[in-house]
Amino acid sequence: MKEFPKMSAPSAAESHEMKKNSNEPMKNAVVKLTEVSHFERSSTPDGKEIIKSPEGGEFRVYKLESETDPMVDTLHKYMLEEFGEEEAETIQWRRISIRDHLNNYHVMEDNEGNIVAFSNSQHLALRERDGGDATGESILAMWHIATSENMRGRGLGRELYRKIYADTLADAQNKGTALKAILGEAVASSEDFHNKIGWKRAYIEEPKGNIREVPYVCPPVDADSETGEPTEDPVPEHLMIQLLSGENFLKNEELLQMINVMYREYVGQEHNYTSHEAYEKSLGYNMDLLDTLRKVIARSPEGKVFFLNKQEREQKRKELRANKKRLYEVKTEDE
């Protein structure tokens, strides 16, 4: 019998390069946002991006790199105004997060130094179930993004996303991880904008043919450090996803894996609690939320979720009504 040479496992360097190549979809996402942009762009030596609109407006887009940057205080003020104390983190936590490279805060400022758009995101490593070993894949979790009301409709939000995507891509290539998806918690009023950049809401088909939106809730932003008890109630929001593979469905367990790492970020690190028991209490609360979601999407006979934009959803709703079926949706605070 003819013998074939055995294939050796890839080296660490080869594996790292393979992960880089697997990030072509994210690279393409950056290219697409660049192609639809009407801004001229250039870069400064310190990594800031300067964009100029045809109308003459000029803005700087960059990620905050130092917790001592005076812009951190300005950003905190804007986040409080936009999201309120319950949803915005404390200034102390924001400084720690920047110092320890936990969250990525991007800002866009005009020539007078005024913030016209800002965001809070994280590049999160996916892990085996229950927070185990890293899988080599990652997601971009978008926590907050906002554009000043008087500056909306000018393409600035899309430009901010382009910078976030580009910086996340660079981080993934540096760490040798393969970006799998972009996920965001969204209110209803932002759907049209997010559909334009490729995000869609997640749904399951139930056994009787009805369609149900994945019932995502934002866990409490904070918990009592001594008891681990949540200090507020979870809030329903629309989970919006863009799979970088271009596919339009995802296995249930893959979705739960993504939400798992997001829910664990809400809990924070154990050293932020006064005892191991308090930390476990807080983590357990969020994992109970995840289990509730798990039970709902388990109704899908095929064990998968699929994605619809607004136009696709309305078409699906018409088809369901014709067959005396229904489409059930999550209701957020702005609906």
C-alpha positions in Angstrom: 0.0 0.0 0.0 1.3 3.4 -0.9 2.2 5.5 2.1 1.5 9.2 2.1 3.6 11.6 4.1 2.1 12.7 7.4 1.0 16.3 7.7 2.6 18.1 10.6 0.6 20.5 12.8 1.1 24.2 11.9 3.7 26.0 13.9 2.7 28.9 16.2 3.8 31.4 13.5 1.9 29.5 10.8 -1.2 29.4 13.0 -0.9 33.1 13.7 -0.7 33.8 10.0 -3.8 31.6 9.3 -5.8 33.6 11.8 -4.6 36.8 10.0 -5.9 35.5 6.7 -9.2 34.5 8.3 -9.8 38.2 9.1 -10.3 39.0 5.4 -14.1 39.4 6.0 -13.5 42.1 8.6 -11.0 43.8 6.2 -13.7 43.7 3.6 -16.1 45.4 6.0 -13.6 48.2 6.5 -13.2 48.5 2.7 -16.9 48.7 2.1 -17.3 51.5 4.7 -14.4 53.3 3.0 -16.0 53.0 -0.5 -19.3 54.5 0.5 -17.6 57.4 2.4 -17.7 60.9 1.0 -14.9 62.1 3.3 -11.3 62.7 2.5 -9.0 61.1 5.1 -5.5 61.3 6.4 -3.6 60.1 9.5 -1.4 61.7 12.1 1.7 60.1 13.5 -0.1 59.4 16.8 -2.8 57.3 15.1 -5.6 59.9 14.8 -7.6 59.9 11.6 -8.5 63.3 10.1 -11.6 63.3 7.9 -12.8 66.2 5.8 -16.3 66.5 4.3 -17.0 68.0 0.9 -18.9 70.8 2.8 -15.6 71.7 4.5 -16.1 70.2 8.0 -13.0 68.6 9.5 -13.0 66.1 12.3 -10.5 63.9 14.2 -11.4 60.3 15.0 -9.3 58.3 17.5 -9.2 55.8 20.3 -8.5 57.1 23.8 -5.1 55.5 24.8 -4.4 57.1 28.2 -6.6 57.3 31.3 -5.0 60.7 32.0 -6.2 62.2 28.7 -8.4 65.3 29.5 -10.8 64.0 26.9 -11.8 61.2 29.3 -13.6 63.7 31.4 -15.3 65.3 28.4 -16.3 61.8 27.2 -17.8 61.0 30.6 -19.9 64.2 30.5 -21.3 63.3 27.1 -22.1 59.8 28.0 -24.0 60.9 31.1 -26.0 63.3 29.0 -26.7 60.7 26.3 -27.3 57.6 28.5 -27.8 58.7 32.1 -26.1 57.5 35.3 -27.7 54.1 35.2 -26.2 53.1 31.9 -23.0 55.1 31.8 -20.0 53.8 33.7 -18.4 55.7 36.5 -15.4 58.0 35.6 -13.2 55.8 37.9 -14.1 52.6 36.0 -13.6 54.3 32.6 -10.1 55.3 33.6 -9.3 51.8 34.9 -10.7 50.3 31.7 -8.5 52.5 29.5 -5.5 51.9 31.6 -5.9 48.1 31.6 -7.1 47.9 27.9 -10.5 46.5 28.8 -12.8 48.7 26.8 -12.1 50.7 23.7 -13.4 54.3 23.7 -13.4 56.1 20.4 -14.3 59.8 20.0 -14.8 62.1 17.1 -14.1 65.8 17.7 -14.4 68.9 15.7 -11.8 71.7 15.3 -13.0 73.3 18.5 -12.4 70.1 20.5 -16.1 69.3 20.9 -17.1 65.7 20.8 -19.6 65.1 18.0 -19.7 61.3 18.2 -18.4 58.6 20.6 -18.4 54.9 21.3 -17.6 52.2 23.8 -16.7 48.7 22.4 -14.8 45.6 23.3 -12.9 43.0 21.3 -13.8 39.8 23.2 -12.2 36.4 22.9 -14.8 33.6 22.5 -14.4 30.8 25.0 -15.5 27.2 25.5 -18.8 26.9 27.5 -18.8 28.3 31.0 -15.8 30.6 30.4 -13.3 27.9 29.6 -10.3 28.0 27.2 -10.2 30.5 24.3 -11.3 29.1 21.0 -9.1 31.3 18.8 -12.2 33.2 17.6 -13.4 36.6 18.8 -16.3 39.1 18.5 -16.6 42.9 18.4 -19.1 43.9 21.1 -20.6 47.4 20.6 -21.8 48.7 24.0 -22.5 52.4 23.2 -22.4 54.6 20.2 -24.0 58.1 19.7 -23.7 61.1 17.5 -24.7 64.6 18.6 -28.3 65.4 17.6 -27.3 68.4 15.5 -24.6 66.4 13.6 -26.7 63.4 12.6 -27.4 62.5 9.0 -23.9 63.6 7.8 -22.2 60.2 7.7 -20.3 60.7 11.0 -21.7 57.6 12.6 -20.5 55.5 9.7 -17.1 57.1 9.9 -16.8 56.3 13.6 -17.7 52.6 12.9 -15.1 52.5 10.2 -12.4 53.5 12.7 -13.7 51.1 15.3 -13.7 48.2 12.7 -10.2 49.1 11.5 -8.7 49.3 15.1 -10.4 46.0 16.0 -9.1 44.3 12.9 -5.6 45.5 13.8 -6.0 44.1 17.3 -7.3 40.8 16.1 -4.4 40.4 13.7 -1.9 41.3 16.4 -3.4 38.7 18.8 -3.9 36.1 16.1 -7.6 35.7 16.6 -10.3 35.3 13.9 -13.1 37.8 14.2 -16.4 36.0 13.8 -19.1 38.6 14.3 -20.1 42.1 15.3 -22.8 42.3 18.0 -24.7 45.3 19.4 -27.5 46.0 21.8 -29.8 48.4 20.0 -33.0 50.3 20.6 -35.7 50.4 17.8 -34.8 53.9 16.6 -31.3 52.8 15.5 -32.4 49.9 13.3 -32.5 51.7 10.0 -28.9 53.0 10.4 -27.6 49.7 11.6 -29.3 47.8 8.7 -27.3 50.1 6.3 -24.0 48.8 7.7 -25.1 45.1 7.7 -26.5 44.5 11.1 -29.7 42.5 11.5 -32.0 41.3 14.4 -32.0 37.6 15.4 -35.0 35.3 15.2 -36.0 31.7 15.6 -38.8 29.7 13.9 -41.0 27.9 16.5 -42.5 24.4 16.0 -45.9 25.8 14.9 -44.3 28.1 12.3 -44.4 31.4 14.2 -41.3 33.5 14.2 -39.9 34.9 17.5 -37.2 37.5 18.0 -34.4 36.3 20.3 -35.4 37.7 23.7 -32.2 39.4 24.6 -31.9 41.5 27.8 -29.1 43.8 28.9 -28.0 42.5 32.4 -27.7 45.0 35.2 -24.8 47.4 34.7 -23.8 47.2 38.3 -24.1 44.9 41.3 -23.5 45.3 45.0 -19.8 44.5 45.6 -20.6 43.0 49.0 -23.6 40.9 48.2 -23.4 40.4 44.4 -27.0 41.4 44.2 -28.0 43.5 41.1 -28.7 47.1 41.8 -31.1 47.5 38.9 -33.3 45.4 36.6 -32.3 43.9 33.3 -33.5 45.8 30.3 -34.8 44.3 27.0 -33.1 45.4 23.8 -32.7 44.2 20.3 -29.7 42.0 19.7 -28.3 43.0 16.3 -25.6 40.9 14.6 -23.4 40.9 11.5 -21.7 37.6 10.8 -18.5 38.4 9.1 -18.7 35.1 7.1 -21.7 36.7 5.3 -24.0 33.8 6.4 -27.5 34.5 7.6 -27.9 31.8 10.3 -26.1 30.6 13.4 -26.4 27.5 15.5 -28.0 28.1 18.9 -24.8 27.2 20.8 -22.7 29.5 18.8 -25.0 32.4 19.6 -25.0 31.5 23.3 -21.2 31.3 23.3 -21.1 34.9 22.1 -23.7 36.2 24.6 -22.0 34.3 27.4 -18.8 36.3 27.0 -20.8 39.5 26.8 -22.8 38.7 29.9 -19.5 37.9 31.8 -18.2 41.4 30.9 -21.1 42.9 32.7 -20.1 41.1 35.9 -16.5 42.3 35.8 -13.5 40.8 37.6 -13.7 38.9 40.9 -11.3 41.4 42.6 -14.0 44.0 42.2 -16.1 42.2 44.9 -15.4 41.8 48.6 -15.8 38.0 48.5 -15.8 35.1 46.1 -19.4 34.4 47.1 -20.5 37.9 46.0 -18.8 37.5 42.7 -20.4 34.1 42.1 -23.8 35.6 43.1 -23.4 38.3 40.4 -22.2 35.9 37.8 -24.9 33.4 38.6 -27.6 36.1 38.1 -26.3 36.8 34.5 -26.0 33.1 33.8 -29.6 32.6 34.8 -30.5 35.3 32.3 -28.6 33.3 29.7 -30.3 30.1 30.6 -33.7 31.8 30.2 -32.7 32.8 26.7 -31.3 29.3 26.0 -34.7 27.8 26.8 -36.6 30.1 24.4 -34.3 29.6 21.4 -34.3 25.8 22.1 -37.8 25.8 20.7 -36.3 26.1 17.2 -36.7 22.6 15.6 -33.5 23.1 13.6 -31.5 24.5 16.5 -30.5 27.7 14.9 -31.2 31.4 14.7 -31.5 33.5 11.6 -31.3 37.2 10.8 -33.6 39.7 9.3 -33.3 43.4 8.5 -36.4 45.7 8.7 -37.5 45.2 5.1 -37.0 41.4 5.3 -38.9 41.3 8.6 -41.9 43.1 7.1 -42.0 40.8 4.2 -41.8 37.8 6.5 -44.7 39.3 8.6 -46.9 39.4 5.5 -46.1 35.8 4.6 -46.9 34.7 8.2 -50.2 36.6 8.3 -51.3 35.0 5.0 -50.8 31.6 6.8 -52.3 32.8 10.0 -49.0 32.8 11.8 -47.4 35.5 13.9 -44.0 37.3 14.3 -43.3 38.1 17.9 -40.9 41.0 18.7 -38.9 42.3 21.7 -40.2 45.6 22.9 -37.6 48.1 24.1 -37.9 51.3 26.1 -38.3 53.5 23.0 -41.2 51.5 21.6 
